[in-house]
Amino acid sequence: APTMKDIAARADVGAGTPYHHFQTYDDVVRACGAHMHARTRPPEPGIFAGIAERDRRIERLVAELFAYYARYPSFERARCDRDKLPVLAEAEARRERQLEAVVRAALGAEAAEPGLVPLVLGLTDFAVYRAIVAGGASPEAAAAQVAEVLVTWLNGRPAARLPPAPP
């Protein structure tokens, strides 16, 4: 919860300079979010271009998510603080939608199965990454382990029984 005065001190500028560049505190939060987005490069659905096999897309999904988490060690901060600032809640909701879109792209047609997208999101969440890496695995090894679990489970589960599409 830095103040505009704190921001000025950290940037080694005059106390009024942040107000010249940012009309509101929400503008500061948005600018910080845009900076972190550019710096951490979250995965996008296009990472699966040319990958037809679902298992390879899942491996790529987990590798890209875990590499993103490695670039963004403070990932959890915004999620934990979103109830304090509406602008942060909006940014967090956008980030969640983006990650969901990446998972949907990895799953392809299977993304329509009820409950599957939230399950994959949960199993590839930052907390899972952090727990495995804290146990001594590299981000790459953690991604390989989680991808293996997901692919094995996806390949061994009964076929989903989706209702027929309307005519």
KEFIMI-563309 format. One record per residue: residue number from 1; residue in one letter; x, z, y of N, C-alpha, C in turn. Coordinates in steps of 0.1 Angstrom, whole numbers. Layout:
BEGIN
<NUM a <X Z Y> <X Z Y> <X Z Y>>,
...
END
This chain:
BEGIN
<1 a <8 0 -12> <0 0 0> <9 0 13>>,
<2 p <18 -10 14> <26 -10 26> <17 -13 38>>,
<3 t <21 -8 49> <14 -11 62> <21 -23 68>>,
<4 m <15 -28 79> <21 -39 86> <35 -34 92>>,
<5 k <35 -21 96> <48 -16 101> <59 -16 90>>,
<6 d <55 -12 78> <64 -12 66> <69 -26 64>>,
<7 i <60 -36 65> <63 -50 62> <74 -54 73>>,
<8 a <71 -51 85> <81 -55 96> <94 -48 93>>,
<9 a <94 -36 90> <107 -29 87> <115 -35 76>>,
<10 r <107 -39 65> <114 -45 53> <119 -59 56>>,
<11 a <112 -66 65> <116 -79 69> <127 -79 80>>,
<12 d <129 -67 85> <139 -65 96> <135 -73 109>>,
<13 v <122 -72 112> <116 -79 124> <109 -69 132>>,
<14 g <105 -73 144> <98 -64 153> <84 -60 147>>,
<15 a <79 -49 151> <67 -44 146> <55 -53 148>>,
<16 g <55 -61 158> <44 -70 161> <45 -84 154>>,
<17 t <57 -87 148> <58 -100 142> <49 -102 130>>,
<18 p <46 -93 121> <37 -95 110> <23 -99 116>>,
<19 y <19 -93 127> <6 -95 133> <5 -110 139>>,
<20 h <17 -115 143> <17 -128 148> <15 -139 137>>,
<21 h <20 -136 125> <19 -145 114> <6 -142 105>>,
<22 f <1 -130 105> <-10 -127 96> <-20 -120 105>>,
<23 q <-32 -125 106> <-42 -119 114> <-48 -107 108>>,
<24 t <-49 -107 95> <-55 -95 88> <-45 -91 76>>,
<25 y <-48 -79 71> <-41 -74 60> <-44 -83 47>>,
<26 d <-56 -88 46> <-60 -97 36> <-51 -109 36>>,
<27 d <-48 -114 48> <-39 -126 49> <-25 -123 43>>,
<28 v <-21 -111 45> <-8 -107 39> <-9 -107 24>>,
<29 v <-19 -101 19> <-21 -101 4> <-22 -115 -1>>,
<30 r <-29 -124 5> <-30 -138 1> <-17 -145 1>>,
<31 a <-9 -142 11> <4 -149 12> <14 -143 2>>,
<32 c <13 -130 -1> <21 -125 -12> <17 -131 -25>>,
<33 g <4 -132 -27> <-1 -138 -40> <4 -152 -42>>,
<34 a <3 -160 -31> <7 -174 -32> <22 -175 -35>>,
<35 h <30 -166 -29> <44 -165 -31> <47 -162 -46>>,
<36 m <40 -152 -51> <43 -148 -65> <38 -159 -74>>,
<37 h <27 -166 -71> <23 -177 -80> <33 -188 -80>>,
<38 a <39 -191 -69> <49 -202 -69> <62 -197 -76>>,
<39 r <65 -184 -74> <78 -179 -80> <77 -177 -95>>,
<40 t <65 -173 -100> <64 -170 -114> <59 -181 -123>>,
<41 r <53 -191 -116> <49 -204 -123> <40 -201 -136>>,
<42 p <28 -196 -134> <19 -194 -145> <16 -207 -153>>,
<43 p <15 -206 -166> <12 -218 -174> <-2 -224 -170>>,
<44 e <-2 -237 -171> <-15 -245 -168> <-19 -253 -180>>,
<45 p <-31 -257 -181> <-36 -264 -193> <-28 -277 -196>>,
<46 g <-21 -283 -186> <-13 -295 -189> <-1 -293 -198>>,
<47 i <2 -281 -201> <14 -278 -210> <12 -283 -224>>,
<48 f <-1 -286 -227> <-4 -291 -241> <-4 -306 -242>>,
<49 a <-1 -313 -231> <-2 -328 -231> <7 -333 -243>>,
<50 g <1 -342 -251> <8 -348 -262> <9 -339 -274>>,
<51 i <4 -327 -274> <4 -319 -286> <-10 -319 -293>>,
<52 a <-11 -326 -303> <-24 -328 -310> <-28 -316 -319>>,
<53 e <-18 -311 -326> <-20 -300 -336> <-23 -287 -329>>,
<54 r <-34 -281 -333> <-38 -268 -327> <-27 -257 -329>>,
<55 d <-21 -257 -341> <-11 -247 -344> <1 -248 -334>>,
<56 r <5 -260 -331> <16 -262 -322> <12 -258 -308>>,
<57 r <-1 -261 -304> <-6 -256 -291> <-6 -241 -290>>,
<58 i <-10 -234 -301> <-10 -220 -300> <5 -215 -299>>,
<59 e <14 -220 -306> <28 -216 -304> <33 -219 -290>>,
<60 r <29 -230 -284> <33 -233 -270> <26 -223 -261>>,
<61 l <13 -220 -263> <6 -211 -255> <13 -198 -254>>,
<62 v <16 -192 -266> <22 -178 -266> <36 -179 -259>>,
<63 a <44 -189 -262> <57 -190 -257> <56 -191 -241>>,
<64 e <47 -199 -236> <46 -201 -222> <40 -188 -215>>,
<65 l <30 -182 -221> <25 -169 -216> <36 -158 -215>>,
<66 f <43 -157 -226> <53 -146 -227> <65 -149 -217>>,
<67 a <68 -162 -215> <79 -166 -206> <74 -162 -192>>,
<68 y <61 -165 -189> <55 -161 -176> <56 -146 -174>>,
<69 y <52 -139 -184> <53 -124 -182> <67 -119 -180>>,
<70 a <77 -126 -186> <91 -122 -184> <95 -125 -170>>,
<71 r <89 -135 -164> <92 -139 -150> <85 -130 -140>>,
<72 y <75 -123 -145> <66 -115 -136> <64 -101 -141>>,
<73 p <75 -93 -141> <74 -79 -146> <64 -70 -139>>,
<74 s <60 -73 -127> <50 -65 -121> <36 -71 -122>>,
<75 f <34 -79 -133> <21 -85 -136> <9 -75 -135>>,
<76 e <11 -63 -141> <1 -53 -142> <-3 -47 -129>>,
<77 r <5 -47 -119> <2 -40 -107> <-11 -45 -100>>,
<78 a <-12 -58 -99> <-24 -63 -92> <-36 -60 -101>>,
<79 r <-35 -61 -114> <-47 -58 -122> <-51 -43 -121>>,
<80 c <-41 -34 -119> <-44 -20 -118> <-49 -16 -104>>,
<81 d <-46 -24 -94> <-50 -21 -80> <-61 -29 -75>>,
<82 r <-67 -38 -83> <-77 -47 -79> <-90 -40 -73>>,
<83 d <-92 -27 -78> <-104 -20 -73> <-102 -15 -59>>,
<84 k <-89 -15 -54> <-86 -10 -41> <-88 -20 -29>>,
<85 l <-87 -32 -32> <-88 -43 -22> <-96 -54 -28>>,
<86 p <-107 -58 -21> <-115 -69 -26> <-107 -82 -27>>,
<87 v <-98 -84 -17> <-90 -97 -18> <-81 -97 -30>>,
<88 l <-76 -85 -34> <-68 -85 -47> <-77 -87 -59>>,
<89 a <-89 -82 -59> <-99 -85 -70> <-102 -100 -71>>,
<90 e <-103 -106 -59> <-105 -121 -60> <-93 -128 -66>>,
<91 a <-81 -124 -62> <-69 -131 -67> <-68 -128 -82>>,
<92 e <-71 -116 -86> <-70 -113 -100> <-80 -121 -108>>,
<93 a <-92 -122 -103> <-102 -130 -110> <-98 -145 -111>>,
<94 r <-91 -150 -101> <-86 -164 -102> <-75 -165 -113>>,
<95 r <-66 -155 -113> <-56 -155 -123> <-62 -154 -137>>,
<96 e <-72 -146 -139> <-78 -145 -152> <-85 -158 -156>>,
<97 r <-91 -165 -146> <-98 -178 -149> <-87 -188 -153>>,
<98 q <-76 -188 -147> <-65 -197 -150> <-60 -195 -164>>,
<99 l <-57 -182 -167> <-52 -179 -181> <-63 -183 -191>>,
<100 e <-76 -180 -188> <-86 -184 -198> <-87 -199 -200>>,
<101 a <-85 -207 -189> <-84 -222 -190> <-73 -226 -199>>,
<102 v <-62 -219 -198> <-50 -223 -207> <-53 -220 -221>>,
<103 v <-59 -209 -224> <-63 -205 -238> <-73 -215 -243>>,
<104 r <-83 -219 -235> <-93 -228 -239> <-87 -242 -243>>,
<105 a <-77 -246 -234> <-70 -259 -237> <-62 -258 -250>>,
<106 a <-56 -246 -253> <-49 -245 -265> <-58 -245 -277>>,
<107 l <-69 -239 -276> <-79 -239 -288> <-86 -252 -290>>,
<108 g <-87 -260 -279> <-95 -272 -281> <-110 -270 -283>>,
<109 a <-115 -277 -293> <-130 -276 -296> <-133 -262 -301>>,
<110 e <-123 -255 -307> <-126 -242 -313> <-129 -231 -301>>,
<111 a <-126 -235 -289> <-128 -226 -278> <-143 -223 -276>>,
<112 a <-152 -231 -282> <-166 -229 -281> <-171 -218 -290>>,
<113 e <-163 -214 -300> <-167 -204 -309> <-169 -191 -302>>,
<114 p <-180 -184 -303> <-183 -172 -296> <-172 -161 -299>>,
<115 g <-167 -155 -289> <-157 -144 -290> <-143 -148 -292>>,
<116 l <-140 -161 -295> <-126 -165 -298> <-117 -165 -286>>,
<117 v <-122 -170 -275> <-113 -170 -263> <-109 -156 -259>>,
<118 p <-119 -147 -258> <-115 -133 -254> <-105 -127 -264>>,
<119 l <-107 -130 -277> <-98 -124 -287> <-84 -129 -285>>,
<120 v <-82 -142 -283> <-69 -148 -281> <-63 -143 -268>>,
<121 l <-71 -142 -257> <-66 -136 -245> <-61 -122 -247>>,
<122 g <-68 -114 -255> <-64 -100 -258> <-51 -99 -265>>,
<123 l <-50 -108 -275> <-38 -108 -284> <-25 -114 -277>>,
<124 t <-28 -121 -266> <-16 -126 -258> <-15 -120 -245>>,
<125 d <-21 -108 -243> <-21 -101 -230> <-7 -95 -227>>,
<126 f <-5 -93 -214> <7 -87 -209> <10 -74 -216>>,
<127 a <0 -66 -219> <3 -53 -226> <9 -55 -240>>,
<128 v <4 -65 -247> <9 -68 -260> <24 -73 -259>>,
<129 y <26 -82 -250> <40 -87 -247> <49 -75 -244>>,
<130 r <45 -66 -235> <53 -55 -230> <56 -45 -242>>,
<131 a <46 -43 -250> <48 -34 -262> <58 -39 -271>>,
<132 i <58 -52 -274> <67 -58 -284> <81 -58 -278>>,
<133 v <82 -62 -266> <95 -63 -259> <101 -49 -258>>,
<134 a <93 -39 -255> <98 -25 -253> <103 -20 -267>>,
<135 g <98 -26 -278> <103 -23 -291> <116 -29 -295>>,
<136 g <121 -37 -286> <134 -43 -288> <135 -58 -290>>,
<137 a <123 -65 -291> <123 -79 -293> <126 -86 -280>>,
<138 s <132 -98 -281> <133 -107 -269> <119 -113 -266>>,
<139 p <117 -117 -254> <104 -124 -251> <102 -136 -260>>,
<140 e <112 -143 -264> <111 -154 -273> <107 -150 -287>>,
<141 a <113 -139 -292> <110 -134 -305> <96 -128 -305>>,
<142 a <92 -121 -295> <78 -116 -293> <68 -127 -294>>,
<143 a <71 -138 -287> <62 -149 -287> <60 -155 -301>>,
<144 a <72 -157 -307> <71 -162 -321> <63 -154 -330>>,
<145 q <65 -141 -329> <57 -131 -338> <42 -132 -335>>,
<146 v <38 -132 -323> <24 -132 -320> <18 -146 -323>>,
<147 a <26 -156 -321> <21 -170 -324> <19 -171 -339>>,
<148 e <28 -165 -347> <27 -166 -362> <14 -158 -366>>,
<149 v <12 -146 -360> <0 -139 -364> <-13 -147 -360>>,
<150 l <-13 -152 -348> <-25 -160 -344> <-27 -172 -353>>,
<151 v <-17 -180 -355> <-19 -192 -363> <-23 -188 -378>>,
<152 t <-17 -178 -383> <-21 -174 -397> <-35 -170 -397>>,
<153 w <-39 -162 -388> <-53 -157 -387> <-63 -169 -385>>,
<154 l <-60 -178 -375> <-68 -189 -373> <-70 -198 -385>>,
<155 n <-59 -200 -392> <-60 -209 -404> <-66 -202 -416>>,
<156 g <-67 -189 -416> <-73 -182 -428> <-87 -177 -426>>,
<157 r <-92 -179 -414> <-106 -173 -412> <-116 -183 -417>>,
<158 p <-128 -178 -420> <-139 -188 -424> <-143 -197 -412>>,
<159 a <-147 -209 -416> <-151 -218 -405> <-163 -212 -397>>,
<160 a <-162 -214 -384> <-173 -208 -376> <-186 -216 -378>>,
<161 r <-197 -208 -377> <-210 -214 -379> <-216 -215 -365>>,
<162 l <-214 -225 -358> <-219 -227 -345> <-233 -234 -346>>,
<163 p <-242 -230 -337> <-255 -237 -337> <-253 -252 -334>>,
<164 p <-262 -260 -340> <-261 -274 -337> <-263 -277 -323>>,
<165 a <-256 -287 -318> <-257 -291 -304> <-271 -297 -302>>,
<166 p <-277 -294 -290> <-290 -300 -287> <-290 -315 -287>>,
<167 p <-301 -321 -291> <-301 -336 -291> <-300 -342 -277>>,
END
